[in-house]
Amino acid sequence: MADLKVKVLGESYNIPKGSTYADLANHVQSQFKDEIALAKVDGKLHELSKKINANEEVEFLTISSPDGRRAYRRSVCMVMHRSI
C-alpha cells in the first residue's frame, strides 16, 4: 500500500494510506501546547476520526482555538447525553 505525504506546520510526513487525522495528531501532538481537537484541510474542518485520503496540508486546531473549543464542548455534550 502506498504512503501518503502530508504537511503539518511546514514539515512533511509520510503516513500509511488509511491513517486517520488522529493517528497524525498523535504523532505531532508534542509540537502543540494544547490538546489537538480538529483537523482543518482546504478551509474545511474534519473530526480526528476521519481517514486521510490524499496528499494534503493539514492544520490542526487545539482546544484553545474557538473552533476547537466548540468541537470539544459538542463532544462532551454528546457523551453526557448518551449517558442519561
N, C-alpha and C positions, 0 to 999 in steps of 0.2 A: 504494500500500500504506500502511495506517495505521501511525502510530508507536505504540509502547508507552511508558507512563510508568512509570519505576522510581525507587525511592528508595534512596539509599545514604548512610549517615551523616547522615540528616536532609535531604539535598539531593535534589531531583527532577531526573531526566534524561529527555529524550525520545530514544528509540533506535528505529531501524528494526525493524519486525517481521522475525523471522528471525535477529536478532542472538543471539550466544551470551554466556554469562557471561564468557568470555574476552575478548570484544570490550569489554564493560562494564568488566571488571577492568583492561584496558589503559588505558582512559580515566581511571580513578580511582586507579591504582597509586601515583601521586605523593603521595597522601594517607596512604599506609601506609608504616611504617618497613621492614617486611619484605615479602618476595615473597608475593603472594596465591596460595593453593593451592586453595581451595574456596569455593563459594558456599553460603550457608545461607538457605533460604526456608521460612517456616512451620515451623521446627524440623527440617527435612529437609536433609541435605547433598546437594549437587549438584556433579558434576565441571564444570570450567570449559568443557568442550566441548559441554555441553548447551544447547539453544536455550531462550531465554526466550519463554514462550508467553502470558504475561498481565501486566497491570499488577501490580506486586508490590514489596514492600520486601525488599531484598537485604542480607544481612550477609555480608561477605567474611571468611574466615579465612585467616590468614597461616601461614607455616611455623613461626612461633614459638608457635602455639597447639597444644594436644595433638592435636586432630583434623586440623589442617593438617599437622603433622609426620608423623602416621600415614599420611595420604594420600600425602605426598611420598615417604616410605620405601617404600610399596607400589609406587608408580610406578617408583622406581629399581630395586626388586627385579624387577619385570616386565620392564624393559628389559634388565637383566643376564641374566635367564632366557632371553629371546629371542635373546640374542647367543651363547649356548652352542650 
